[in-house]
Amino acid sequence: MSAGADSIQIATLVVTAGAVMFAVAASVWAMRVTTGARAAQAIWKRRVSDLEDKLTRADSTFGAFPGLVLVWDQPPDLAGGAVEDWAKPRIFGSPSALASLLKFAEAADGPDPGSLLLEGVADYEARAPGGDDTTLRRRFAALVTEGQPFSLTILGPEGRFLEADGRAAGLQLVLFLSDATIRGLEESGARGRLEETRRVVEADPAAFLDTLERAPFPAWRMNASGRLEWANSAYAVAVDAKDAGDAVSRQIVLDPGLKGQAGEAVKAGEAIAKTRPVVVGGKRRALDIVTFPVSGGAAGFALDVTEAEESKAALKRFRRAHDDTLNHMAEAVAVFDRGQRLVFRNTAFETLYKLDPKWLDERPMHGELMDRLREKRLLPEQADYASWKKAELARYESAPGEESPDELWPLPDGRTLRVARQRHPLGGLMLIFEDKTDELALRARYNTLINVQRATLDKLHEAVAVFGSDGRLRLHNTAFETLWKLPAADLEGQPALSEIAKRCTALHADSEAWAEMQARVTDPSPQARKHVTGEWVRSDDRVLTYLSRPLPDGATLIAWDDVTDSRRIEEALRDRAEALEASDRIKSEFVEHVSYQLRTPLTTISGYTDMIMQGFAGELTERQQGPITAIKEASEELAKLIDNVLDVAAIDAGQLELELGDTDLAGIAEESTAFFAAKAEHSGVKIALSDETGEGGVIRADVRRMKQVMLNLLSNAIRHTPKGGTVTMVLQHTAGSATISVRDEGEGIAPDRLARVFERFERGVRGGAGLGLALVKEIVELHGGWVDLESEPEQGTTVVVHLPEEAADHHAAPELDLKGRLKAQARAV
């Protein structure tokens, strides 16, 4: 047990000793491996400590620097070549320097004091070492874009100055700013005093400020941030402030856009003028506001241009009205300025020449316009166009008062233009084109018409004279000279009517008549200017009729006609007419008396003939029947003739009265043809009746007179139809009218007798009394119809009677209008 224990103890010692040795070896190896890392770590610690010492010393150095150092790792962006955003530079330096410079720039503290500081001093007046005037904004922009370093002395308010130095440090930009008041450097103080002295020497500030203070227009000064720093008394009045100090302390701006305009002027580096509406003293005024950059900001003044603006507006309205007036003119107008360039053309100009409006809007030169018109053949043809064009353009050099005569331009297309030129009041030339083509054509036609009228008047036998509204003779014909026995020389020079009246006194001494005529010529009143006719009897017993007629142009036409011979003829014709009337009256009375006296024995003859034919004296032999029948027919013809004569007399006396009623034309036609059937058969003539009226053959007429018409037509047709011929009667009835036509196959009527067929007592070749057709015509006309006749030699004759459906009631006895009442009742139902 002890030996085993000893073995175990020995093994344990061996293992322990081995582990210790392994641990010692591992420690030795680890220490040798980490010795380099510890050395490197010690080196970096020493370096960090050195950098911290350097940074502490740099901060101490920057803190002791009497100014600021601004550093940009990335250059700021430029807008339009100028610095707009300073891009938050890093600031190094003492806090007192930062506070002093912020006060210098009149900028408030904020999250980005560097940008506020730079924006406040960027536009102050500055000078380079060479004496050039500039600003920090401009030189810093050159540093950013071109890498140009700079050193500037910035002139601030109250005689303070800044020293600014800009450099590029690798990829960084550095700006050193120092205030001479903090640095206390004698050199800077001496430079500041020198600059201040120069400013005082170069300008008299007191006199200048006194001048601006007393100026009658508002003046002011703003710093770079747009804060009002100074204003004059006129400014205070304009903004309703107590005084200039009140305006500055309350920061009352003349116009809301004033700060923006000042900023624009500073950025542009030049003066900017704008006209703005501003309320001054309770009235709206137009102010011309001018701002310009000065050291540390901008200054400006305002001028009242209300009257000028109103004058401009009035002139603009006048020119617009003038242009509108020209546009409404029928004449074409083109206006060229002093440079011979087209500045205006009206609508008529475009219509006249039909040029491209877009090309005209480009305002071509006068010479270019003439060349274009020549290409389009819208200018008169010229043998030497270049010389003509040169002469046209030379009119721009003529004196303003020099008159240029109008010209007529005959264009190749047949038109004729009147061209008027005049100097334009605003300079240049104004051309007016008027198309005279129609006017010239009308004038030529007018002259031709006047010549034709003169020739026509000279052909008239009436004496014609035309007097103007001034009473002077304008026009007369040869008959006027002859009628009044006036020499042509006395009528030259447009003599007055009163002078002509004096020369005509020998022939007509009625002064009142001449005065009345003079009044109608010269008096413009409507009562005097009327159409008047009258009659004069001259001292030589010549009878003149005259008429006075006003003309549309204010003139008066007077015509005289010598009616002496016609009056004598009228008297003779009047006597003849009275004699004819007496003859007709005697004839009518004679016919009526004779007809009445013949009717009594005729009735006796006709009555005894009927009795004999009926066997009153015994039965007649065949030989006796012939003469008795002839006596019967002759008495009937004679009775009919007497009736016709009496009807004619009644018509002439206006005593024939129609008995209107419903008349069946077809029934009357059948009776009439049947009446002449035996006579026609005896004469070897056929009678044909054609009824085309259908069931509507009834018209309103006199039944007895219609039968009389048909009998006369058939009798006349049978008389002129040869043996074997045919007489045709045709009846027709249409809407509103009816016709009766009777045609024979006789010898016809010669053309020279057609016009006399319907005259009374006009006898044909077959004899007759000559009253049949005349009576037919007159009876039909009493009904409101008419009669036509068609005839050719050897072709027969056709007589057509046209009758209205309702006969005229002028020659009928009054009767109740039952038909009209029935129609009215039907319409009511």
C-alpha positions in Angstrom: 0.0 0.0 0.0 2.9 2.4 0.7 4.7 1.4 -2.5 1.5 2.1 -4.5 0.9 5.2 -2.7 4.4 6.3 -3.4 4.0 5.5 -7.1 0.9 7.5 -7.3 2.5 10.4 -5.4 5.5 10.3 -7.8 3.2 10.2 -10.8 1.3 13.1 -9.4 4.5 15.1 -8.9 5.6 14.3 -12.4 2.3 15.5 -13.8 2.3 18.5 -11.7 5.9 19.3 -12.6 5.1 18.8 -16.3 2.1 21.1 -16.1 4.2 23.8 -14.3 6.9 23.5 -16.9 4.3 23.7 -19.7 2.7 26.8 -18.1 6.1 28.4 -17.7 7.0 27.7 -21.3 3.6 29.0 -22.5 4.1 32.1 -20.4 7.5 32.7 -21.8 6.2 32.1 -25.3 3.2 34.5 -24.8 5.4 37.2 -23.3 7.7 37.0 -26.3 4.8 37.1 -28.7 3.1 40.2 -27.1 6.2 42.3 -26.6 5.8 44.0 -30.1 2.1 44.8 -29.6 2.8 46.5 -26.3 5.5 48.6 -27.9 3.2 49.7 -30.7 0.4 50.6 -28.3 2.8 52.7 -26.4 3.9 54.5 -29.6 0.3 55.3 -30.6 -0.5 56.5 -27.1 2.5 58.9 -27.2 1.3 60.1 -30.7 -2.3 60.7 -29.5 -0.9 62.6 -26.5 1.2 64.7 -28.8 -1.8 65.4 -31.1 -3.9 66.4 -28.2 -1.1 68.7 -27.0 -0.9 70.2 -30.5 -4.7 70.6 -30.7 -4.7 72.2 -27.3 -1.9 74.6 -28.4 -3.8 75.3 -31.7 -7.0 76.0 -29.8 -5.0 78.3 -27.5 -3.4 79.9 -30.6 -6.8 80.4 -32.3 -8.3 81.6 -29.0 -5.5 84.2 -28.8 -6.1 85.3 -32.4 -7.9 88.6 -32.4 -10.3 87.5 -35.1 -11.9 84.5 -36.6 -10.8 81.7 -38.9 -13.6 80.1 -41.1 -12.8 76.8 -42.8 -14.8 75.0 -45.5 -14.2 71.4 -46.2 -16.4 71.6 -49.2 -16.7 74.9 -51.2 -20.2 76.5 -51.1 -22.3 76.4 -54.3 -22.6 79.4 -56.5 -25.9 80.6 -58.0 -25.5 82.8 -61.0 -21.8 83.4 -60.2 -22.5 84.8 -56.7 -22.4 83.2 -53.2 -26.0 82.6 -52.0 -25.5 80.0 -49.3 -22.3 80.1 -47.2 -22.6 76.3 -46.4 -22.0 76.6 -42.6 -18.2 77.0 -42.3 -16.4 75.8 -39.2 -15.4 78.7 -36.9 -12.2 79.0 -35.0 -11.2 81.9 -32.8 -12.1 83.6 -29.6 -15.8 84.0 -28.6 -15.2 87.7 -28.0 -14.0 88.1 -31.6 -17.1 86.3 -32.9 -19.4 88.5 -30.8 -17.6 91.6 -31.9 -17.8 90.6 -35.6 -21.5 89.7 -35.3 -22.1 93.1 -33.9 -20.1 94.6 -36.7 -22.3 92.8 -39.3 -25.4 93.7 -37.3 -26.4 90.1 -37.3 -28.1 88.2 -34.5 -26.8 85.0 -33.0 -28.2 81.8 -34.3 -27.5 78.1 -35.2 -25.2 79.2 -38.0 -23.4 82.3 -36.9 -20.7 81.9 -39.5 -23.2 82.3 -42.4 -25.0 85.2 -40.6 -21.7 87.0 -40.1 -20.6 86.5 -43.7 -24.0 87.5 -45.2 -23.8 90.7 -43.0 -20.4 91.9 -44.2 -20.3 90.4 -47.7 -21.7 93.5 -49.5 -19.8 96.2 -47.5 -17.5 98.4 -49.5 -14.0 96.8 -49.6 -10.6 97.6 -51.1 -7.9 95.4 -52.3 -4.2 96.2 -51.7 -4.1 97.7 -55.2 -6.9 100.2 -54.3 -9.6 98.5 -56.4 -13.1 98.8 -55.0 -14.8 95.4 -54.5 -16.8 93.4 -52.0 -16.1 90.2 -50.0 -18.9 88.4 -51.9 -17.3 88.9 -55.3 -13.7 88.0 -54.2 -14.8 84.9 -52.3 -16.7 83.8 -55.5 -13.4 84.2 -57.4 -11.6 82.1 -54.7 -14.2 79.4 -55.1 -14.2 79.3 -58.9 -10.6 80.2 -59.8 -8.7 79.7 -56.5 -7.5 83.3 -56.4 -6.4 84.3 -52.9 -7.3 87.8 -51.7 -6.6 90.3 -49.0 -9.3 93.0 -48.3 -10.0 95.9 -46.1 -13.7 96.0 -45.4 -15.1 99.4 -44.6 -17.8 99.1 -42.0 -20.1 101.6 -40.1 -18.8 104.0 -37.5 -15.3 104.0 -38.9 -14.6 100.4 -38.2 -12.7 98.2 -40.5 -12.2 94.4 -41.1 -9.2 92.7 -42.5 -10.2 89.7 -44.6 -7.7 87.1 -46.1 -8.9 84.2 -48.1 -6.7 81.2 -49.1 -7.1 77.7 -50.4 -5.5 75.1 -48.1 -5.5 71.8 -50.1 -9.1 70.9 -50.5 -10.2 73.3 -47.9 -11.0 77.0 -48.1 -9.9 79.3 -45.2 -11.0 82.8 -44.5 -9.3 85.0 -41.8 -11.3 87.8 -40.4 -10.0 90.3 -37.9 -11.4 93.5 -36.4 -8.8 96.3 -36.0 -10.6 97.4 -32.8 -9.8 94.0 -31.1 -6.3 93.6 -32.5 -5.4 97.2 -31.6 -2.8 97.2 -34.4 -1.6 100.7 -35.2 -1.2 99.8 -38.8 -4.8 98.9 -39.2 -5.9 101.9 -37.1 -3.7 104.2 -39.3 -5.2 102.5 -42.4 -8.7 103.0 -41.1 -8.1 106.6 -40.3 -6.6 107.0 -43.7 -9.6 105.4 -45.4 -12.0 107.5 -43.3 -10.0 110.6 -44.1 -10.2 109.7 -47.8 -13.9 109.2 -47.6 -14.4 112.5 -45.9 -12.0 114.2 -48.3 -13.6 112.7 -51.4 -17.1 113.7 -50.4 -18.6 116.2 -48.1 -20.9 114.0 -46.0 -22.6 116.9 -44.2 -23.4 118.7 -47.4 -24.5 115.4 -49.1 -26.7 114.4 -46.2 -28.2 117.9 -45.9 -28.9 117.8 -49.6 -30.7 114.4 -49.3 -32.5 115.5 -46.1 -33.9 118.6 -47.9 -34.6 116.7 -51.1 -38.4 116.8 -52.1 -38.3 113.1 -52.9 -38.0 110.1 -50.5 -34.4 108.8 -50.0 -33.1 106.0 -47.7 -30.3 103.6 -47.0 -30.5 99.9 -46.0 -27.9 97.5 -44.8 -27.1 94.2 -46.4 -29.8 92.4 -44.4 -32.5 94.8 -45.6 -32.7 96.9 -42.4 -33.5 100.6 -42.8 -30.6 102.6 -41.5 -31.3 106.1 -42.7 -34.1 108.1 -44.4 -34.8 111.7 -45.1 -37.8 113.9 -44.2 -39.6 113.3 -47.5 -39.4 109.5 -46.8 -41.0 110.1 -43.3 -43.9 112.1 -44.9 -44.4 109.4 -47.5 -44.7 106.6 -44.9 -46.8 108.8 -42.5 -44.1 108.7 -39.8 -43.4 111.5 -37.3 -40.0 112.0 -38.6 -37.1 110.2 -40.2 -36.0 108.7 -36.9 -39.4 107.4 -36.2 -39.4 105.7 -39.6 -36.0 104.1 -39.0 -36.8 103.0 -35.4 -40.1 101.5 -36.5 -38.6 100.1 -39.7 -41.4 101.4 -41.9 -40.7 100.6 -45.5 -42.1 102.7 -48.4 -43.2 99.6 -50.3 -43.3 95.8 -49.3 -41.0 95.0 -52.3 -38.3 97.5 -51.3 -36.2 95.0 -49.4 -36.3 92.6 -52.3 -35.3 95.2 -54.8 -32.4 96.3 -52.6 -31.2 92.7 -52.5 -31.4 92.5 -56.3 -29.3 95.7 -56.6 -26.7 94.4 -54.2 -26.5 91.0 -56.0 -26.4 92.6 -59.5 -23.9 95.2 -58.4 -25.8 97.9 -60.3 -28.7 100.2 -60.0 -32.2 98.8 -60.5 -35.3 100.9 -61.2 -38.9 99.8 -60.9 -42.2 101.7 -61.0 -44.5 100.7 -58.2 -48.0 101.9 -57.1 -47.6 103.3 -53.6 -50.3 105.0 -51.4 -48.8 108.4 -50.3 -50.9 110.8 -48.3 -54.0 108.6 -48.8 -53.7 108.7 -52.6 -52.5 106.1 -55.0 -49.3 107.4 -56.6 -46.9 105.9 -59.1 -43.3 106.0 -57.8 -40.2 105.3 -59.8 -38.1 103.6 -57.1 -34.3 103.4 -57.8 -32.0 101.3 -55.6 -28.2 100.9 -56.0 -25.5 99.1 -54.1 -23.5 101.1 -51.5 -21.0 100.0 -48.9 -22.7 97.7 -46.5 -26.0 97.5 -48.3 -28.1 99.6 -50.7 -29.5 103.1 -51.0 -32.4 104.4 -53.0 -34.7 107.2 -53.8 -38.2 107.4 -55.2 -39.6 109.9 -57.7 -43.3 110.6 -58.2 -44.0 109.8 -61.8 -47.8 109.6 -61.5 -48.5 112.3 -64.1 -45.9 110.8 -66.4 -47.5 107.4 -66.0 -51.0 108.8 -66.5 -49.7 110.6 -69.6 -48.2 107.4 -70.8 -51.4 105.5 -70.2 -53.4 108.2 -72.0 -50.9 108.1 -74.9 -51.2 104.4 -75.0 -55.0 104.6 -75.0 -54.9 107.2 -77.7 -52.6 105.1 -79.8 -54.8 102.1 -79.3 -57.9 104.1 -80.2 -56.0 105.5 -83.2 -55.0 102.0 -84.3 -58.6 100.8 -83.8 -59.8 103.7 -85.9 -57.3 102.9 -88.6 -58.4 99.2 -88.4 -62.0 100.3 -89.1 -61.0 102.3 -92.1 -61.8 101.0 -95.5 -58.5 102.3 -96.8 -55.4 100.3 -96.3 -52.9 102.0 -93.9 -49.2 101.1 -93.3 -46.9 103.0 -90.9 -43.1 102.8 -91.0 -40.8 104.2 -88.2 -37.7 106.3 -88.6 -35.7 103.2 -89.5 -38.1 102.5 -92.4 -39.4 99.4 -90.6 -43.1 98.5 -90.7 -44.6 99.1 -87.2 -48.3 99.1 -88.0 -50.7 97.9 -90.7 -54.5 97.7 -90.5 -56.8 94.9 -91.5 -57.6 96.6 -94.9 -53.9 96.5 -95.7 -53.8 92.7 -95.2 -57.0 92.3 -97.3 -55.7 94.5 -100.1 -52.4 92.9 -100.6 -53.1 89.4 -99.2 -49.6 89.1 -97.6 -48.6 86.5 -95.0 -49.5 88.0 -91.6 -46.6 86.1 -90.0 -44.1 87.8 -92.3 -45.7 91.2 -91.6 -45.4 90.5 -87.9 -41.6 90.3 -88.4 -41.7 94.1 -89.2 -40.0 94.0 -92.6 -38.2 97.1 -94.0 -40.0 99.3 -96.4 -37.7 98.3 -99.2 -38.3 94.6 -98.4 -42.0 95.2 -98.5 -41.8 96.8 -101.9 -39.7 94.0 -103.2 -42.2 91.4 -102.0 -45.1 93.4 -103.6 -43.1 93.6 -106.9 -42.7 89.8 -106.9 -46.5 89.4 -106.5 -47.1 92.0 -109.2 -48.8 94.3 -106.8 -46.8 97.4 -107.7 -47.1 99.5 -110.9 -44.8 98.4 -113.7 -41.7 100.6 -113.7 -39.1 100.8 -116.5 -36.4 101.6 -113.9 -37.6 99.9 -110.7 -34.3 100.6 -108.7 -34.6 104.4 -109.3 -38.3 104.4 -108.5 -37.7 102.5 -105.3 -34.9 104.9 -104.3 -37.1 107.9 -104.9 -39.8 106.3 -102.7 -37.4 105.7 -99.9 -36.0 109.2 -100.2 -39.3 110.5 -98.9 -38.1 109.7 -95.3 -35.6 112.4 -95.7 -38.1 115.1 -96.8 -39.0 117.9 -94.5 -42.0 117.2 -92.1 -44.1 120.0 -93.6 -43.4 119.1 -97.2 -46.5 118.0 -99.0 -46.5 114.9 -101.1 -49.1 114.8 -103.9 -51.4 111.8 -104.1 -50.7 109.3 -106.9 -52.7 106.7 -108.8 -51.0 103.3 -109.1 -52.3 101.2 -112.0 -51.6 97.6 -110.9 -51.0 94.8 -113.4 -54.1 93.0 -112.2 -56.3 95.8 -113.4 -56.9 97.5 -110.1 -56.1 101.2 -109.6 -54.9 102.4 -106.2 -54.8 106.0 -104.8 -51.6 106.3 -102.7 -51.3 109.2 -100.2 -48.1 109.7 -98.2 -47.6 111.8 -95.1 -45.0 112.1 -92.4 -46.1 110.3 -89.2 -46.2 112.5 -86.1 -44.0 110.0 -84.2 -41.5 109.9 -87.0 -41.3 107.8 -90.1 -43.9 107.6 -92.9 -47.5 106.7 -93.2 -49.0 105.4 -96.4 -52.7 105.2 -97.2 -53.9 103.0 -100.1 -57.4 103.3 -101.4 -58.8 101.0 -104.1 -60.3 103.4 -106.7 -61.1 100.8 -109.3 -64.8 100.7 -108.7 -64.9 104.5 -108.2 -63.1 105.2 -111.5 -65.3 102.7 -113.2 -68.4 104.3 -111.7 -67.1 107.7 -112.7 -66.6 106.6 -116.2 -70.0 105.1 -116.3 -71.4 108.3 -114.7 -69.8 110.5 -117.4 -71.1 108.1 -120.0 -74.5 108.3 -118.5 -74.4 112.1 -118.4 -73.4 112.2 -122.0 -76.2 109.8 -122.8 -78.6 111.9 -120.8 -77.5 115.0 -122.6 -78.0 113.2 -126.0 -81.3 111.8 -124.8 -82.5 115.2 -123.6 -81.5 116.8 -126.9 -83.7 114.3 -128.7 -86.8 115.2 -126.6 -89.2 117.7 -128.0 -90.0 118.8 -124.4 -87.9 121.7 -123.0 -85.9 120.3 -120.0 -83.8 122.2 -117.6 -82.2 121.0 -114.3 -81.4 123.6 -111.6 -79.2 123.0 -108.6 -80.2 123.8 -105.0 -78.5 127.2 -105.4 -80.9 128.1 -108.2 -78.3 127.9 -111.0 -78.8 126.0 -114.3 -76.9 122.7 -114.4 -78.3 121.0 -117.4 -80.6 121.8 -120.3 -81.4 120.5 -123.8 -81.8 122.2 -127.2 -85.6 122.3 -127.0 -85.3 124.5 -123.9 -83.3 127.1 -125.9 -85.8 126.8 -128.8 -88.9 127.0 -126.7 -87.8 130.2 -124.8 -85.9 131.6 -127.7 -82.7 131.8 -125.7 -79.3 132.0 -127.4 -76.9 129.2 -126.3 -74.3 131.9 -125.2 -76.8 133.3 -122.7 -77.0 129.9 -121.0 -73.3 129.4 -120.5 -71.7 129.8 -117.1 -74.7 128.3 -115.2 -76.9 131.3 -115.0 -79.4 131.6 -112.2 -83.1 130.9 -112.7 -83.9 134.5 -111.8 -81.7 135.7 -114.7 -83.4 133.3 -117.1 -86.8 134.5 -116.0 -85.8 138.1 -116.8 -84.8 137.0 -120.3 -88.1 135.2 -120.8 -90.4 138.1 -119.6 -91.2 139.0 -123.2 -92.9 135.6 -123.7 -94.3 135.1 -120.1 -94.5 138.2 -117.9 -96.1 136.5 -114.9 -93.6 137.4 -112.2 -95.5 135.5 -109.5 -95.3 132.2 -111.5 -91.6 132.6 -112.0 -91.1 133.4 -108.2 -93.1 130.3 -107.3 -90.9 128.2 -109.5 -87.8 129.9 -108.0 -89.0 128.9 -104.5 -89.5 125.3 -105.5 -86.0 125.2 -106.7 -84.2 126.8 -103.8 -86.4 126.1 -100.8 -85.2 122.9 -99.1 -88.4 122.4 -97.1 -90.5 119.3 -97.8 -93.5 121.5 -98.4 -91.8 123.3 -101.3 -90.0 120.2 -102.8 -93.0 118.5 -104.2 -94.0 117.2 -107.6 -96.0 120.0 -109.2 -97.7 120.4 -112.6 -99.3 123.3 -114.2 -100.1 125.2 -117.3 -98.9 128.6 -118.7 -100.4 130.6 -121.5 -97.7 132.8 -123.1 -98.2 136.1 -124.6 -97.9 134.6 -128.1 -100.9 132.4 -127.3 -98.8 129.3 -127.0 -100.1 126.9 -124.3 -97.3 125.3 -122.2 -97.7 122.6 -119.6 -94.9 122.2 -117.1 -93.8 119.9 -114.3 -91.4 120.5 -111.5 -89.9 117.4 -109.9 -87.3 117.3 -107.1 -84.3 115.1 -107.7 -82.5 113.0 -105.0 -79.3 115.1 -105.1 -81.2 118.3 -104.2 -81.5 119.5 -107.8 -84.9 120.2 -109.4 -86.0 119.2 -112.9 -88.4 121.5 -114.8 -89.9 120.5 -118.1 -92.1 122.5 -120.4 -94.2 121.1 -123.2 -95.9 123.1 -126.0 -99.3 121.6 -126.1 -100.9 124.2 -128.3 -101.5 122.0 -131.3 -102.6 119.0 -129.1 -105.1 121.3 -127.3 -106.6 122.2 -130.7 -106.8 118.6 -131.6 -108.3 117.7 -128.3 -111.0 120.3 -128.9 -111.7 118.9 -132.3 -111.8 115.3 -131.0 -114.0 116.4 -128.1 -116.5 117.9 -130.6 -116.3 114.7 -132.7 -116.8 112.5 -129.6 -119.8 114.6 -128.6 -121.2 114.2 -132.2 -120.6 110.4 -132.1 -122.3 110.2 -128.7 -125.3 112.0 -130.1 -125.3 109.8 -133.2 -125.1 106.7 -131.1 -127.9 108.0 -128.9 -130.1 108.7 -131.9 -129.2 105.3 -133.4 -130.1 103.5 -130.2 -133.4 105.4 -129.9 -134.1 104.7 -133.6 -133.3 101.0 -133.3 -135.4 100.7 -130.1 -138.3 102.5 -131.7 -138.1 100.6 -135.0 -137.7 97.3 -133.2 -140.8 98.0 -131.1 -142.8 99.1 -134.1 -141.8 96.0 -136.0 -142.7 93.6 -133.2 -146.4 94.2 -133.4 -146.9 93.3 -137.1 -144.4 90.5 -136.8 -146.4 89.0 -134.0 -149.5 89.2 -136.2 -147.7 87.5 -139.1 -146.3 84.8 -136.9 -149.7 84.2 -135.2 -151.7 83.9 -138.5 -149.0 81.7 -140.0 -149.3 79.3 -137.1 -153.1 79.3 -137.5 -152.9 78.5 -141.2 -150.3 75.7 -140.6 -152.7 74.2 -138.1 -155.6 74.2 -140.7 -157.5 77.2 -139.6 -158.3 78.0 -143.3 -158.4 74.5 -144.3 -155.9 71.8 -145.0 -152.9 73.1 -146.9 -151.7 71.5 -150.1 -148.1 70.4 -150.5 -147.5 73.4 -152.7 -148.9 75.8 -150.1 -146.9 74.3 -147.2 -143.6 75.4 -148.7 -144.3 79.2 -148.7 -146.1 79.0 -145.4 -143.1 77.3 -143.8 -140.8 79.9 -145.3 -143.0 82.7 -143.9 -142.8 80.9 -140.5 -139.0 80.7 -140.5 -138.6 84.2 -141.7 -140.8 85.6 -139.0 -138.8 83.6 -136.4 -135.5 84.9 -137.8 -136.9 88.4 -137.7 -138.1 88.0 -134.2 -134.7 86.7 -133.1 -133.1 89.6 -134.8 -135.4 92.1 -133.0 -134.6 90.4 -129.7 -130.9 90.7 -130.4 -131.3 94.4 -131.3 -133.2 95.0 -128.1 -130.6 93.1 -126.0 -127.9 95.2 -127.5 -129.8 98.4 -126.7 -130.3 97.2 -123.1 -126.6 96.4 -122.7 -125.7 99.9 -124.0 -128.1 101.4 -121.6 -126.8 99.3 -118.7 -130.3 97.9 -118.2 -129.7 94.2 -119.0 -130.1 92.4 -115.8 -129.1 88.7 -115.3 -131.3 86.2 -113.6 -128.7 84.0 -111.9 -129.4 80.5 -110.8 -128.1 76.9 -111.0 -127.5 76.2 -114.7 -127.0 72.8 -116.2 -124.8 73.4 -119.2 -125.2 69.9 -120.5 -129.1 70.1 -120.4 -129.0 73.5 -122.2 -126.6 72.1 -124.8 -128.9 69.2 -125.5 -131.9 71.5 -125.9 -129.9 73.8 -128.2 -128.6 71.0 -130.5 -132.1 69.5 -130.6 -133.5 73.0 -131.6 -131.1 73.1 -134.6 -131.3 69.4 -135.5 -134.0 69.8 -138.2 -132.3 72.9 -139.7 -128.9 71.2 -139.7 -130.3 68.1 -141.3 -132.0 70.2 -143.9 -128.6 71.9 -144.6 -126.7 68.6 -144.7 -124.7 69.4 -141.6 -124.1 67.1 -138.6 -124.1 68.4 -135.0 -121.9 66.5 -132.5 -122.1 67.2 -128.7 -119.3 66.1 -126.4 -120.1 66.5 -122.7 -116.8 66.3 -120.6 -118.3 67.9 -117.5 -119.2 64.6 -115.8 -121.6 65.1 -113.0 -120.3 68.6 -112.2 -121.7 70.5 -115.1 -123.8 72.9 -113.0 -122.7 76.5 -112.7 -124.3 79.7 -111.4 -125.5 81.7 -114.4 -128.5 83.1 -116.3 -130.1 80.0 -117.9 -131.9 82.0 -120.6 -128.8 83.9 -121.6 -126.7 80.7 -121.6 -129.2 79.2 -124.0 -129.1 82.4 -126.1 -125.2 82.1 -126.2 -125.3 78.5 -127.3 -128.0 79.1 -129.9 -126.1 82.0 -131.4 -122.9 80.0 -131.5 -124.6 77.0 -133.2 -126.5 79.2 -135.6 -123.3 80.9 -136.7 -121.4 77.6 -137.0 -124.2 75.9 -139.1 -124.4 79.0 -141.3 -120.7 78.7 -142.2 -120.4 74.9 -142.4 -120.7 73.5 -145.9 -122.9 70.5 -146.7 -121.5 67.3 -145.3 -119.6 69.1 -142.6 -119.8 68.8 -138.8 -120.4 71.3 -136.1 -118.9 70.1 -132.8 -119.8 71.4 -129.4 -117.6 70.5 -126.4 -118.5 71.2 -122.7 -115.8 71.2 -120.0 -115.9 72.0 -116.3 -112.8 72.3 -114.1 -112.3 73.7 -110.6 -113.7 77.3 -110.6 -114.5 77.6 -114.3 -116.3 76.1 -117.3 -115.8 76.3 -121.1 -118.1 76.0 -124.1 -116.4 75.5 -127.4 -118.1 75.3 -130.8 -116.1 74.3 -133.9 -117.2 74.4 -137.5 -115.6 73.2 -140.7 -116.3 76.3 -142.7 -114.1 78.6 -144.8 -112.5 80.2 -141.7 -111.8 83.9 -141.1 -109.1 85.9 -142.8 -106.4 87.3 -140.4 -107.3 90.9 -141.2 -110.9 90.3 -140.0 -110.1 88.4 -136.7 -110.0 91.6 -134.7 -113.4 92.8 -135.9 -115.3 89.5 -135.6 -116.9 90.4 -132.2 -117.8 93.9 -133.3 -121.5 94.7 -133.8 -122.9 94.4 -137.3 -119.8 92.8 -138.6 -121.1 90.4 -141.3 -119.4 87.3 -142.6 -119.3 86.0 -146.1 -122.4 83.9 -145.5 -124.4 87.0 -144.5 -126.3 87.5 -141.2 -127.1 90.6 -139.1 -123.6 90.7 -137.5 -125.0 90.7 -134.0 -124.7 87.0 -132.9 -121.0 86.9 -131.9 -121.1 90.4 -130.5 -124.0 89.6 -128.3 -122.3 86.3 -127.2 -119.2 88.3 -126.2 -121.1 90.9 -124.2 -123.4 88.3 -122.4 -120.3 86.3 -121.4 -118.5 89.4 -120.1 -121.6 90.3 -118.0 -121.1 86.9 -116.3 -117.4 87.7 -115.7 -116.0 85.5 -118.4 -114.4 86.0 -121.8 -114.4 84.6 -125.4 -111.5 83.3 -127.4 -111.6 82.7 -131.2 -109.2 80.5 -133.2 -109.5 80.5 -137.0 -107.4 80.0 -140.1 -108.6 80.2 -143.7 -110.0 76.9 -145.0 -109.4 75.4 -141.6 -112.7 76.3 -139.9 -113.3 78.4 -136.8 -113.4 77.5 -133.1 -115.2 79.8 -130.6 -114.4 79.1 -126.9 -116.5 80.6 -124.1 -114.9 80.8 -120.7 -117.3 81.1 -117.8 -116.6 81.4 -114.0 -118.3 78.8 -111.8 -119.9 81.6 -109.8 -121.1 84.4 -112.2 -120.4 88.0 -111.2 -123.4 89.6 -109.6 -122.7 93.1 -110.7 -125.5 92.9 -113.3 -127.8 90.6 -111.4 -130.7 91.4 -109.1 -129.9 91.3 -105.4 -130.7 87.9 -103.8 -130.1 86.1 -100.5 -126.7 84.5 -100.2 -128.1 81.2 -99.1 -125.1 79.3 -100.5 -122.7 81.5 -98.6 -124.7 81.0 -95.3 -124.7 77.2 -95.8 -120.9 77.3 -96.3 -120.5 79.4 -93.1 -122.7 77.0 -91.1 -120.7 74.0 -92.4 -117.4 75.6 -91.3 -118.9 76.4 -87.9 -120.0 72.7 -87.5 
